[in-house]
Amino acid sequence: MPDHHPAEEAADEAVDTDRKAPQGSGPEPAVNHRTAPAAGPATRVAAPTDRTPAASRSVKPRAQRALRRTLIALPVALGVLVAGSYTATALLDIPSPPVLAQLLTTEPSQQGDLFDTRTIPASATPAPLPVRNEQLPATVPWKGKRIPAEQFLATTHTNAFLVLRNGRLTHEWYRDGVSPTTRLSSWSAAKSVVSLLAGQAIEQGRLRESDRLVDILPQLKTGGAYDTITVRDLLDMTSGVDVPENYNEYYPLTGTARMYLARDLPAFTHDHRDLQFPPGSQGAYRSIDTELLGQVLAKVQGRPLADLLADNIWAPMGAQDSATWNLDHDNGDEKAFCCINATPRDYAKLGQLVLNNGRAQDKQIIPPAWTKRIATPAPHNVDGWGYSAQWWHPPGGNGKDYSAVGVYGQYIYVDPVSRTVVVKLSDYGDQQDEKETFDALRAIAQSG
């Protein structure tokens, strides 16, 4: 908005009066219709016939000056705002203003394109999924009633929906604009993938659940209770680190939302070492736990997470397509707590890998002991639900199913009883009716 300069405007009015007086026309009537002063020699009211041209001459210069001031002030104001915003984002070490603006207009499933990435190549020996077409049940439960399955997918803004039964792709659905080769963001479903990497590191003897976080990352030592956090605490979300989950658009620079934008994740974790409760005493969902776990894995393995995923899971399980993992900055650290971008069928293969006790393509990729660990709820619930090693155990059902879950409606659901994997990738919002969605997924799994 252009600046307002009363002194300059008063000077302009004085110039106008001097300029108009010789022409014999006085000031125009005030628009607020207040009583005008009596006419005198210097304030003669002009006749209608000669007032019009005088008014035109009087208004036009003022309009031109106002326009000129606007044209000068607007770029200056915009320049100050832009410069200020760039300075602010630089000081906060978060993405530039154009990227932040794009985040507001880009669907969550595609936001991975806005950040730096590290590539996870497709397997050199891809394993296409065998197909056996089956129909979804006509209706599924939804909020106390039954609705058509197609309505469930539309209501929850689903982008891709796949069902594997006994290792066969029985149903595959995509909304318009999405295809089997479209990469979609995992959001927090990536946490469950980090769990698989942790299980491998433990099997290799590079890591133990009893290891203390600060013994692996000594730069995080505080001399206090924080130093007692173990790998087990990070896996089961019992660390107590006080970085709240926050997806509120009005508070984008706090909690997990701030971590999502951070361009230096090690610095972020170092700066956030306060505790909400003593480590190991209770469960609370905190994305920073997975971020710390990812940093631990990168340290003990000596390699970036994306490279570990590429060589130790993606290639041997026969992933059909390449994927990416978002970084905090170019050639930086993976956002371990979120943000793998992969195709729906390869997400389905991850679910099938877990369902098959860690085997794929006649190889033992994930230790059987780790898939058992995932399938067994840990002692502490997390926000009222069962949880174990970065996998959710939703209440109800047969008590045997579990799932990777990502905000905005991402699911890699595993039901060992019916031998079913369901992948649902969505843009549903951060309050995505998770319990109701699980009711629908269970009905689909049990319909076969």
N, C-alpha and C positions, 0 to 999 in steps of 0.2 A: 504494500500500500504506500503511495507517495507521502512524503513528509508534509506536515502542515506548518507554514511559516507565517504567523500573524504579522510580524513586522514587515516582511517583504510584501504581503498583500496590502497592508496599509499604505506603504510607499507607492504601490501600483495605483491605488485609488487616488492618491494625491496627484500623481502624474496625469491620471485620467481627467481630474477636475481642471487642472491647468490647461490640458489640451482641449477640453470641450468648451471652456468659458468663452474664448474668442468667437466660437461658432454660434454663440447665442442660445444654446440649449442647456437647461438645468438638469439636475439629477432626476432619474426616473422615480416614479412612485415606489415606495417600499412594498415588498411582496407580502409583508405581514400586516399591511393595511393600518399601521399605526398612524396617528394624525400627523400630517405633513406641516412644516413650518409655513408661515405666511409668505406669499410670493413677494420678492423684492427685486431690486435691479439685478442682482447676481443670481437670482433663482427663478427667473421668469419661466412660467409654464409654457412650453411651446405648443403651437397649434398642431392638431393631429396631422396636418399635411406635411409639416416639416419635422415632426418628431420621429417618424419612422426611419428616415435615413440617418439621423443623428444616433438613434438607438443602435442601428446596425454598425455604425462606425465605433460606438462605445463598447458594445458587447464583443465584437470580433477580436479586437486586440487583447481583451481580457481572456477570452477563450483560447487564443493562440498562446498567450503567456502561460495559462494554466496547463494547456496541453504540453507546452515545452517543458515546464517544470515536472510534469508527470513522466514524460519520456526520459528525462534525465534521472529523476528520483527512483523510478521503478527498477531500472537495471542496477542502480547502486544498491537499493534495498535487497533485490534478489541476490546480488553479488555478495552482500554481507551475510545473508542467510545461508547461501551455498558454502561460502568460505567457512562460516561458523559450523555448519554441519560436517564438513570435511574435517575441520579441526577437532570437533567433538568425537567423531568416530575414530580418528587417529589416536586421540588421547585414550579412548576407551579400548582401543585395539580390537575393533569389531569391523565388519565389512563396510564398504563405502556406501554413501547415501543412495546411489543408483541401485545397488544390490538390495539394500533394505527396502527400497520402494518396490522392487520386483517381488520380494517376499510377500508383500501385501496383496499382490495380484496373481500369484502363481499357486496352483493347487498343491497341497502338501505332497502328493504323490510324485510331483515333478520338481520339487525344490532342490533335489540333489544336483540338478543341472546348474545351479547358481553358485556352487562352491567348488573349490579345488578337490581333485579326486586322485586316488591311486587305482590302477586297473587290476582286475582279477581276470586273467585270460580264461577263455573257454577251455575245456578239457581237450587234450589231443586225441582222446578216445571217448567222444561223447556217447552217452547211452540214451537213445530215444525212449520215451515212455511207451510201453505197449498200451493199446487202446481197446476198450470194450465199452461201447456206448450203452448208457443206462439213463433213464429219465429221473429227474429229481422228483421227490414226492409232490403231489399236487398242492399240498398246503404245509405250512410249518407253524409252530407256535410263535406268537408275537404279542407280548403285553396283554396276556389274558384272553386272547382269542387266536384263531387260526387265519392266516392270510396266504394267498398264493405265493409260491416260492419266488416267482418273478417279481412280485410286489416287495417281498423282503429284500431282494437284491437292489431294487430301485430305491426303496425307502432308505436304505443304509448307504446309498451313494457308492455302490460297489463298482470297481473298475475291472476286476478279474476274479473269477470264481472257479476253482478246480476241485474235483473230487477224485481221489485215488482209493481204490478198494482192492486189497490183495495185490498191491503193486501195479494195478492197471488203471489207466486214466479213463474213468467212467463218465465224467462230465466236465466240460470245459466251456466257459461262458465269458465273453468280454463285452463291455459297453462300447458304443460307437467311439472310434478314435483310438482304441486300445487293441493290441494284437498280441499273439504269443511271444513276439520279439520286443515288445515294449518294456523297457526297464521301469520299474516302480519302486519307490522308496520303502524300505523295511520299517523305518522309524525304530521303535524300541524292540521290534522283533530281532534286531541285530544283537541285542543282549544275549539271546539264547544261542546265537552262533558263537559269540565270545565264550560262552560256557563250554561249547564243544572243543574250542581251542585250549581252554583251561584243562579239560579232561585229558587231552592228549599230552599236555605238558606235565601233568601229574603222573600219568602212565610212564612217561619218559624219565621220571625222576628229577626233572628240572624244577619242580615246584611241589610243595606240600600244602594241604589246607591249613595246617597249623602254623605255617610261616607268618611272621609278622610283616605287615606292610612296610614299616619303616626299616626293617632289616634289608629289604630289597631296594627300597627307594629312601636312602638315609637323609636325603635333603628335606624330607617331610617331617622329620623328628620335631617334637614339641617339648618333650620332657614331661608331658602330662598323659592323661587317659587316652588321647588319640593314638599314642604309640603302642597301645595294646591291640589295635585292630589287626585281625588276621585275614588271610585269604578266604577262610570259611565265612567270616563276617561279610566280606564283599560279595561272595557268591550268593549268600542267602539274604542279603539286604538287611543285615543286622549291625552295620557299622556305627550307626548313630550320627554320621556326619551331617551337619546342619546346612544342607543345600536343598531347599524345598522344591518339589515339583511345581512348576509354574508355566502355564500356557496362556496366561491372561494377556490379551493384546494391549491392555492399558498399562501393563507393567512389564515391558519386554526386556528390561535390563536387570532382572532379578532371577535368582534360582536357576533352574534348568534352562529356561529361555536364554538367560545370559550366557550360560555355558555353551549352548548351541551356537551362539554368535562369536564366541571367543576365538581369537586368532593365535592364542598361545595357551593350549590346554594344560601343559605342565605348570605354567604360572598360575592358572586359575585354580588348580587343585592345591597348589602351595598356599594360595591366598584364602582358601576356604577350609580351615581345619578346626573350626568350632564343632562342638558336639551337642546334639539334642538330647541324647541319653547315653549311658555307658555302653560301650561296644559289647555286642553279644547278648544284651539283656532283653531285647525285643526286636520286632521286625517293623520296618517302615520303608516303603518304596522310595528309593533315591537313585537317580541316574548317575550321580557322582560315584556310587559304589562300582558300577560297571566301568566307568571311565578310569578309575583307579586300578581296577582289575586289568583293563587293557594295557595300561602303562606297565603294570607288573609283568604281564606276558611278553610285551615287547622287550623288556629289560632281560628277563631270564632266557628268552629265546634269541635275543640279539638281532631281531628282524622286525620289520613293520608288520602290523596285523594283517594287512591285505596280502602280503607275500606269504604269510603263514596259512591264511585261508586258501590262497591259490594252490599252494603245493601240497597241503596236508588234507584238504577236504574237497575243494572245487575240482581239481584234476582227477583224483582217484574215484570220486563218486560219479564222474562222467557228465559234468555240467555241459549243457548244450551251448550256452551263450556266455560271453564275457559279462562281467559285472564291474561295478566301481564301489569304492568306499570313500566317503567324504572326509576331507582333512581340515585341520584348523587353518592351514595356509599351504601355499605351494610347497610340495615336498616335505610337508610337516607330519603331524601325528594324526592318526585316524580318530574320528569321533566314535570311540568304542561303544558308547551308550546308544548309538543310533546309526542310521544313515548308510546302510548298504543299499545299493540300487541294482536290482537284478530282475530277470524275467520270471513270470509266474511259474513256469514249469520247473525252473531250477529251485525256487522256493519249495515246490512240492517234493523235489528230490531230497532236500534237506529233511523234510518231515518224514519221508520214507526211510531215509538213512537212520533216523532215531528209532522209528517203529521197528526196523529190522535189527535192533540191538547193535547198531553201529556198523553194519555190513552193507556194502554196495559193490557190484561188479566182482563178486567172489573175493573181496578184500575186507579185512577187519580194519575199518578206518577210525572209528571211535571205540574206546575200550568198553566192553560189555558192563564192567563195573560202573562206568560213568553213565551209561543209559539207565542203569538201575538207580543210580543216585538221582538222576533227573526225575525218574518216575516215582520217587518216594518223597512225600512232603517233608520238609525240614521241621524241626521242633517249633519254631515261631511262625505263626501266620504273618502275612504281610498285608496290611490294610484290610484284615478280615478274611483274606483268602489264603489257601494253601500255596506254598511257594517252595521251590527247591532249585538251587544252582541256576538261577536266572530263567526258570520255566514256571509258569503259573499252573495251579491246580484249582480250577474253578469249583465252587460248591455245587452239590447236586450231582445228577447223572449217575453213572455206575461206580464212581469213586476211583476209577482207573485212568481216566483221560487227563490230558494236560496239554498245554499250548504255549507257543511263543505269542506274545501280544505286543502290538505297537499302537501308539496313539493315532488317532484318525481312522482306526478300524482295520488294522493289519493283523492277520491271524495265520499261524501255521499250527493247525489243530490235529492232535494225534489221539486216536482211540484204539488202544491195543485189543480191546474186546472184540470190536467189529472189524479190526484190521483196516481201519480207514484213516486217511489223511485228508483234511480239507484246508485249502488255501483260500483266504478271502482278503483281498487288497482293496482299500477303500479311501474315500475322501469324506469321511462322515463327521468330522469335528472332534474336539477333544473330550466331549461327553458322549461316548458312542454306544450307550446301552449294552455294555459288555455282557452282563448276565443274560439279558434277553437274546443277545446274539448267540451265546453259547447254547441256550435252549434250542435255537433253530439249528445250529450246527450238529448238536447231538441227535436231533430228530432226523436229519439227513443221513448221518452216519449209521443210525440204527434202522434205516429204511431198507437197507440192502438185504 
